Amino acid sequence: MEALLLGVGLLLGAYVLVYYNLVKAPPCRGLASLRGRTAVVTGANSGIGKMTALELARRGARVVLACRSRERGEAAAFDLRQESGNNEVIFMALDLASLASVRAFATAFLSSEPRLDILIHNAGISSCGRTREPFNLLLRVNHIGPFLLTHLLLPRLKRSAPSRVVVVSSAAHRRGRLDFTRLDRPVVGWRQELRAYADSKLANVLFARELATQLEGTGVTCYAAHPGPVNSDLFLRHVPGWLRPLLRPLAWLVLRAPRGGAQTPLYCALQEGIEPLSGRYFANCHVEEVPPAARDDRAAHRLWEASRKLAGLGPGEDAESDEDSQPEDPGTPSSPSSPHPEEPTASELYPSPQSSTTDWSTVTRRIPVKAELEPQAC
Ligand SMILES: NC(=O)c1ccc[n+]([C@@H]2O[C@H](COP(=O)([O-])OP(=O)(O)OC[C@H]3O[C@@H](n4cnc5c(N)ncnc54)[C@H](OP(=O)(O)O)[C@@H]3O)[C@@H](O)[C@H]2O)c1
């Protein structure tokens, strides 16, 4: 009997240790109010994306839920309006597997939304399920679709500067190895899917890195965020139905709740003072070092060029040259079509010692990759 009690005690102790050290997420304590700001969260109808969108709505943002299913997207928008008390949560259709859908979303967004302050690429898949596409579906949904979307929305992000792009990546990027000769090859079988998932998450980290380089001095910064191991449907939806009832309680015990998973993406979207870390990878609300393959600037640039081709971007489609792209003075009143009568200044959104006549080239100057900021309150 004593041995049994001792065993149970040891097990409980081990679980508490694991829970507090590995499972429980440090909360994002960024203070930013988002009144008058607009955010887009992809894949916001479930899991981490839904909890991310909820927090943005609670802080007063107008939140666009970019989801592939109208039914699930509208239902999530309804839930989030109820829970946050913010009526400015809307659904817009976006299927990242379809480049035409990404373009249609961008057109609809740009014609109806005057601002874009926060773009969170959260949507992702871990498996192709039953679909058989003639291309690499995991790369398409997890990287190429978000790449194209960022490109098309860049002028609006720049005009709304200071603004941020957050790419929800994963620690799985550490197992990624990009083979540029077969990036878009269809993925078959679970082994190839696991590999393709890791590759696509490495692509996320490299994309954030190259995007930060290209956007230096524009007032738009970007970050790759790892949400931690989260109890969502990402992997569970692909396990056989009979196994799910067994795995769910286990997942509940040892994985983070989606709200916990949302903390690092939120930190990257909201935390003041992290602009010099644009392009870096964050986990547990802290910047983290990445393996050599994920900080290879030549690979990041090569991926950028390959992604342009896979996204069908022509040489004339260069968002950088859009005449709309000049950052507007964040202190100026909103345009007449804006749904927001009163817009905060840059310093209200990301409180830091900036003046209203901000020179973005100094604000977003990045610090060298090896250097670290002091740990943030989080
Ligand atoms: N869960 C984890 O442990 C974990 C760990 C590291 C990183 N992540 C990353 O976190 C992100 C969110 O994952 P999650 O755990 O919250 O999983 P989830 O609950 O499965 O959410 C994924 C979301 O992406 C959407 N989505 C899938 N394919 C799409 C498409 N073609 N177009 C538009 N939206 C699409 C899904 O919509 P439907 O509902 O319509 O399918 C869903 O809303 C992913 O990028 C994932 O890689 C998760």
PDBQT file of the ligand as one rigid body, heavy atoms in Angstrom, charges set to zero:
ROOT
HETATM    1  N1  LIG A 401      -1.256  22.183 -32.442  1.00  0.00    +0.000 N 
HETATM    2  C1  LIG A 401       0.047  22.178 -32.262  1.00  0.00    +0.000 C 
HETATM    3  O1  LIG A 401       0.602  21.458 -31.406  1.00  0.00    +0.000 OA
HETATM    4  C2  LIG A 401       0.921  23.080 -33.082  1.00  0.00    +0.000 A 
HETATM    5  C3  LIG A 401       2.298  23.092 -32.821  1.00  0.00    +0.000 A 
HETATM    6  C4  LIG A 401       3.113  23.913 -33.581  1.00  0.00    +0.000 A 
HETATM    7  C5  LIG A 401       2.555  24.718 -34.561  1.00  0.00    +0.000 A 
HETATM    8  N2  LIG A 401       1.203  24.702 -34.810  1.00  0.00    +0.000 N 
HETATM    9  C6  LIG A 401       0.682  25.555 -35.872  1.00  0.00    +0.000 C 
HETATM   10  O2  LIG A 401      -0.390  26.317 -35.370  1.00  0.00    +0.000 OA
HETATM   11  C7  LIG A 401      -1.276  26.672 -36.428  1.00  0.00    +0.000 C 
HETATM   12  C8  LIG A 401      -2.718  26.467 -35.996  1.00  0.00    +0.000 C 
HETATM   13  O3  LIG A 401      -2.913  25.091 -35.773  1.00  0.00    +0.000 OA
HETATM   14  P1  LIG A 401      -3.956  24.511 -34.699  1.00  0.00    +0.000 P 
HETATM   15  O4  LIG A 401      -3.167  23.646 -33.800  1.00  0.00    +0.000 OA
HETATM   16  O5  LIG A 401      -4.808  25.561 -34.114  1.00  0.00    +0.000 OA
HETATM   17  O6  LIG A 401      -4.798  23.521 -35.645  1.00  0.00    +0.000 OA
HETATM   18  P2  LIG A 401      -6.332  23.523 -36.106  1.00  0.00    +0.000 P 
HETATM   19  O7  LIG A 401      -7.242  23.641 -34.948  1.00  0.00    +0.000 OA
HETATM   20  O8  LIG A 401      -6.420  22.339 -37.002  1.00  0.00    +0.000 OA
HETATM   21  O9  LIG A 401      -6.458  24.861 -36.950  1.00  0.00    +0.000 OA
HETATM   22  C9  LIG A 401      -5.989  24.979 -38.253  1.00  0.00    +0.000 C 
HETATM   23  C10 LIG A 401      -6.824  26.035 -38.950  1.00  0.00    +0.000 C 
HETATM   24  O10 LIG A 401      -6.323  26.166 -40.288  1.00  0.00    +0.000 OA
HETATM   25  C11 LIG A 401      -7.442  26.134 -41.157  1.00  0.00    +0.000 C 
HETATM   26  N3  LIG A 401      -7.095  25.682 -42.492  1.00  0.00    +0.000 N 
HETATM   27  C12 LIG A 401      -6.671  24.454 -42.879  1.00  0.00    +0.000 A 
HETATM   28  N4  LIG A 401      -6.520  24.416 -44.196  1.00  0.00    +0.000 NA
HETATM   29  C13 LIG A 401      -6.861  25.643 -44.668  1.00  0.00    +0.000 A 
HETATM   30  C14 LIG A 401      -6.926  26.218 -45.949  1.00  0.00    +0.000 A 
HETATM   31  N5  LIG A 401      -6.653  25.511 -47.052  1.00  0.00    +0.000 N 
HETATM   32  N6  LIG A 401      -7.292  27.512 -46.070  1.00  0.00    +0.000 NA
HETATM   33  C15 LIG A 401      -7.616  28.239 -44.986  1.00  0.00    +0.000 A 
HETATM   34  N7  LIG A 401      -7.591  27.745 -43.743  1.00  0.00    +0.000 NA
HETATM   35  C16 LIG A 401      -7.220  26.460 -43.587  1.00  0.00    +0.000 A 
HETATM   36  C17 LIG A 401      -8.405  25.173 -40.505  1.00  0.00    +0.000 C 
HETATM   37  O11 LIG A 401      -9.699  25.347 -41.053  1.00  0.00    +0.000 OA
HETATM   38  P3  LIG A 401     -10.782  24.135 -41.065  1.00  0.00    +0.000 P 
HETATM   39  O12 LIG A 401     -11.392  24.111 -39.711  1.00  0.00    +0.000 OA
HETATM   40  O13 LIG A 401     -11.704  24.554 -42.141  1.00  0.00    +0.000 OA
HETATM   41  O14 LIG A 401     -10.032  22.883 -41.381  1.00  0.00    +0.000 OA
HETATM   42  C18 LIG A 401      -8.298  25.633 -39.058  1.00  0.00    +0.000 C 
HETATM   43  O15 LIG A 401      -9.097  26.759 -38.837  1.00  0.00    +0.000 OA
HETATM   44  C19 LIG A 401      -0.845  25.838 -37.639  1.00  0.00    +0.000 C 
HETATM   45  O16 LIG A 401      -0.109  26.654 -38.523  1.00  0.00    +0.000 OA
HETATM   46  C20 LIG A 401       0.075  24.788 -37.034  1.00  0.00    +0.000 C 
HETATM   47  O17 LIG A 401       1.059  24.344 -37.939  1.00  0.00    +0.000 OA
HETATM   48  C21 LIG A 401       0.374  23.895 -34.082  1.00  0.00    +0.000 A 
ENDROOT
TORSDOF 0
